[in-house]
Amino acid sequence: MKIVILCGGFGTRLREETEVRPKPMVEIGGRPILWHIMKSFAHYGFKEFVLCLGYKSEVIKNYFLNYDRMYNDITVELGSGNIQVHGQHDDLGWLVTLAETGLDTMTGARVKQIEKYIDGDSFILTYGDGVADIDINQLVEFHDSTNKIGTVTGVSPISHYGEMGISGNQVVSFREKPDLPESYINGGYFVFNRSFFDYLDEDRQCILERAPLEKLTNDGQLAVYTHNGFWQCMDTYRDNVFLNELWEQGKAKWKVW
């Protein structure tokens, strides 16, 4: 089963970092968040990836083209340009397809464009800006048990703010940075049967989270896998700082490898 990762957005809310690189290449602990996402999938045995590229795609392409050289010792013969790579890193066997899906293309159209690279009966889709400790094998098993076309992972986001319960002009409860298990949002980590491509449109304005998922829902074909563990997206500079702090403190719950 291939892992499709959306990597083409402009990342405008993280402009402090995305002026020079796409959001999936913004680093946590010295490695791009994209690497963290892929590393988690590889831990569960999923090592075939299709990356939907757009904004500053050359940065992601160069990263993987130079991956072996970047994370190993190398010997360079000046004049000839010959390069010898010594040893090997831990990420052996990753098969990464880098697909140019357009600069201004919306999410649904990006996924439609990579249909030609999906040769199995189903695939996993996620975003290139969020990390979680989801057990991917359990997610796939759940999807297979539903007999639905699609499954979306519902997550409970961590709140960075204190929450107050108010009655009239009086505070009746106060919780500092609470989890919100009673509410769920789209956390990505979708599993789709191949027939989901019929819900997508090649028109570059096709937004995955609008008509395609709404129609799938109306057809009774979208299941939800609820995940009450760790999940965090990286939309803003503050999110980036938070994730780096967790990594530095040894509290990166998404580090399952």
C-alpha positions as CSV (number, residue, x, y, z in Angstrom):
1,M,0.0,0.0,0.0
2,K,1.4,3.4,-1.0
3,I,1.5,6.5,1.1
4,V,0.5,9.7,-0.6
5,I,1.6,12.9,1.1
6,L,0.4,16.3,0.2
7,C,3.4,18.6,0.0
8,G,2.4,21.4,-2.4
9,G,0.9,24.2,-0.3
10,F,2.3,27.7,0.2
11,G,2.4,27.5,4.0
12,T,1.4,31.1,4.3
13,R,0.8,31.0,8.1
14,L,4.4,29.8,8.6
15,R,5.9,32.5,6.4
16,E,8.9,32.9,8.8
17,E,10.1,29.5,7.5
18,T,8.3,29.1,4.1
19,E,9.8,32.1,2.4
20,V,12.8,29.8,1.5
21,R,11.3,26.3,1.6
22,P,8.0,24.4,1.5
23,K,6.4,23.7,4.8
24,P,7.1,19.9,4.7
25,M,10.8,20.8,4.8
26,V,10.6,22.9,7.9
27,E,12.7,21.2,10.5
28,I,12.0,19.5,13.8
29,G,15.2,18.5,15.6
30,G,17.3,19.1,12.5
31,R,15.2,17.0,10.2
32,P,12.2,18.1,8.0
33,I,8.8,17.3,9.4
34,L,8.3,15.4,6.2
35,W,11.0,13.0,7.2
36,H,9.4,12.5,10.6
37,I,6.1,11.6,8.9
38,M,7.7,9.2,6.5
39,K,9.8,7.7,9.3
40,S,6.6,6.9,11.2
41,F,5.1,5.1,8.3
42,A,8.3,3.2,7.6
43,H,8.2,1.9,11.2
44,Y,5.0,0.1,10.4
45,G,6.4,-1.3,7.2
46,F,5.1,1.2,4.7
47,K,8.0,2.4,2.6
48,E,6.5,3.4,-0.8
49,F,5.7,7.1,-1.0
50,V,4.2,9.4,-3.5
51,L,4.8,13.1,-2.7
52,C,2.5,15.6,-4.4
53,L,4.7,18.6,-5.0
54,G,3.9,22.2,-5.8
55,Y,5.4,25.2,-4.0
56,K,9.3,25.2,-4.1
57,S,9.2,21.5,-5.3
58,E,12.9,21.7,-6.1
59,V,13.8,21.9,-2.4
60,I,12.1,18.5,-1.8
61,K,13.5,17.0,-4.9
62,N,17.1,18.0,-4.1
63,Y,16.7,16.7,-0.6
64,F,15.9,13.2,-1.8
65,L,18.3,13.3,-4.7
66,N,21.1,14.0,-2.2
67,Y,19.7,12.0,0.7
68,D,22.4,9.2,0.7
69,R,25.2,11.8,0.5
70,M,23.7,14.0,3.1
71,Y,23.4,11.3,5.8
72,N,26.6,9.4,5.1
73,D,30.3,10.0,5.0
74,I,31.5,10.7,1.4
75,T,34.7,10.9,-0.5
76,V,34.9,13.4,-3.4
77,E,37.5,13.2,-6.1
78,L,38.2,16.7,-7.3
79,G,38.4,17.3,-11.0
80,S,36.5,14.1,-11.9
81,G,33.4,14.7,-9.8
82,N,33.4,11.1,-8.6
83,I,31.7,10.6,-5.3
84,Q,32.0,7.6,-3.1
85,V,29.4,7.1,-0.3
86,H,30.6,5.3,2.8
87,G,28.2,3.2,5.0
88,Q,24.5,3.5,5.0
89,H,21.7,5.2,6.9
90,D,18.7,3.6,8.5
91,D,16.2,4.5,5.9
92,L,16.9,1.7,3.4
93,G,14.4,0.6,0.9
94,W,12.3,3.8,0.8
95,L,10.8,4.2,-2.7
96,V,9.9,7.9,-3.2
97,T,8.0,9.1,-6.2
98,L,8.2,12.9,-6.5
99,A,5.2,14.1,-8.5
100,E,4.9,17.6,-9.9
101,T,1.2,18.5,-9.3
102,G,1.2,22.2,-10.0
103,L,1.9,25.4,-8.1
104,D,-1.7,26.6,-7.6
105,T,-3.4,23.2,-7.7
106,M,-5.9,22.4,-4.9
107,T,-5.6,19.2,-2.7
108,G,-8.2,17.1,-4.6
109,A,-6.7,17.8,-8.0
110,R,-3.2,16.9,-6.7
111,V,-4.5,13.5,-5.5
112,K,-6.2,12.9,-8.8
113,Q,-3.0,13.6,-10.7
114,I,-1.1,10.8,-9.0
115,E,-3.7,8.1,-9.7
116,K,-1.3,6.7,-12.3
117,Y,1.1,5.9,-9.5
118,I,-1.3,3.9,-7.4
119,D,-1.2,0.3,-8.5
120,G,-3.0,-1.3,-5.5
121,D,-6.6,-1.6,-4.4
122,S,-6.2,1.1,-1.7
123,F,-3.8,3.8,-0.5
124,I,-3.1,6.0,2.5
125,L,-3.3,9.8,2.2
126,T,-2.0,12.4,4.6
127,Y,-0.7,15.9,4.9
128,G,2.9,16.9,4.9
129,D,2.6,19.1,8.0
130,G,1.4,17.0,10.9
131,V,2.8,14.3,13.2
132,A,1.0,11.7,15.3
133,D,1.5,8.4,17.1
134,I,-1.2,6.6,15.2
135,D,-0.7,2.9,14.7
136,I,-1.0,2.7,11.0
137,N,-1.5,-1.1,10.9
138,Q,-4.6,-0.7,13.2
139,L,-5.9,2.2,11.0
140,V,-5.7,0.0,7.9
141,E,-7.3,-3.0,9.7
142,F,-10.1,-0.7,10.8
143,H,-10.6,0.6,7.3
144,D,-10.7,-2.9,5.9
145,S,-13.4,-3.9,8.4
146,T,-15.8,-1.1,7.5
147,N,-16.3,-2.0,3.8
148,K,-16.4,1.7,3.1
149,I,-14.6,3.6,0.3
150,G,-12.8,5.9,2.7
151,T,-11.7,6.3,6.3
152,V,-10.6,9.6,7.9
153,T,-8.8,9.8,11.2
154,G,-10.6,12.0,13.8
155,V,-8.2,13.5,16.3
156,S,-8.5,15.6,19.5
157,P,-6.1,18.6,19.2
158,I,-4.0,19.7,22.1
159,S,-5.0,23.2,23.3
160,H,-2.2,25.7,23.8
161,Y,-4.6,27.9,25.9
162,G,-6.3,27.7,29.2
163,E,-10.0,26.9,29.1
164,M,-12.5,28.6,31.4
165,G,-16.1,27.6,32.2
166,I,-18.2,30.7,32.8
167,S,-21.6,31.2,34.4
168,G,-22.7,34.8,34.3
169,N,-19.7,36.9,35.5
170,Q,-18.2,34.0,37.4
171,V,-15.6,31.5,36.4
172,V,-16.9,28.0,37.4
173,S,-14.1,25.9,36.0
174,F,-10.5,26.4,34.9
175,R,-8.3,24.0,33.0
176,E,-4.8,24.9,31.8
177,K,-4.1,23.7,28.3
178,P,-6.7,20.9,28.3
179,D,-7.0,18.1,25.8
180,L,-10.4,18.1,24.0
181,P,-11.4,14.5,23.8
182,E,-15.1,15.4,23.4
183,S,-14.4,17.1,20.0
184,Y,-12.8,15.7,16.9
185,I,-11.3,17.3,13.8
186,N,-10.0,16.0,10.5
187,G,-6.5,14.8,11.3
188,G,-5.6,13.5,7.9
189,Y,-4.3,9.9,7.8
190,F,-7.0,8.8,5.3
191,V,-7.3,5.3,3.9
192,F,-9.1,5.2,0.5
193,N,-10.1,2.4,-1.8
194,R,-9.0,3.0,-5.4
195,S,-12.6,3.9,-6.4
196,F,-12.2,7.1,-4.5
197,F,-10.5,8.6,-7.5
198,D,-13.9,8.7,-9.2
199,Y,-14.9,11.3,-6.6
200,L,-12.0,13.6,-7.7
201,D,-11.7,16.0,-10.5
202,E,-8.7,17.0,-12.6
203,D,-9.8,20.6,-12.4
204,R,-7.1,22.2,-10.4
205,Q,-9.8,23.9,-8.2
206,C,-10.9,20.6,-6.8
207,I,-10.5,20.7,-3.0
208,L,-10.3,17.3,-1.4
209,E,-12.0,18.5,1.8
210,R,-15.0,20.0,0.0
211,A,-17.1,18.3,-2.7
212,P,-15.2,14.9,-2.8
213,L,-15.4,14.2,0.9
214,E,-18.8,15.7,1.2
215,K,-20.2,13.5,-1.5
216,L,-18.4,10.5,0.0
217,T,-20.1,11.3,3.3
218,N,-23.5,11.8,1.7
219,D,-23.1,8.4,0.0
220,G,-22.5,6.8,3.4
221,Q,-19.0,5.8,2.3
222,L,-16.7,7.7,4.8
223,A,-15.9,6.0,8.1
224,V,-14.0,7.6,11.0
225,Y,-11.1,6.1,12.9
226,T,-10.9,8.0,16.2
227,H,-7.4,8.6,17.6
228,N,-7.1,9.9,21.2
229,G,-3.4,9.8,21.3
230,F,-0.9,12.5,20.2
231,W,-1.5,14.6,17.1
232,Q,-0.2,18.0,16.2
233,C,-0.1,20.0,13.0
234,M,2.4,22.6,12.2
235,D,0.4,25.6,10.9
236,T,2.3,28.4,12.6
237,Y,5.7,29.4,13.9
238,R,4.4,28.7,17.4
239,D,3.5,25.2,16.4
240,N,7.0,24.7,15.0
241,V,8.6,26.0,18.3
242,F,6.3,23.7,20.3
243,L,7.2,20.6,18.3
244,N,10.9,21.4,18.5
245,E,10.6,21.8,22.3
246,L,9.0,18.4,22.6
247,W,11.8,16.8,20.5
248,E,14.5,18.5,22.6
249,Q,12.8,17.4,25.8
250,G,12.5,13.8,24.7
251,K,8.7,14.1,24.7
252,A,8.1,13.6,21.0
253,K,5.3,11.0,21.2
254,W,5.2,10.6,17.4
255,K,8.7,9.1,17.6
256,V,7.6,5.5,17.4
257,W,10.7,4.2,15.7
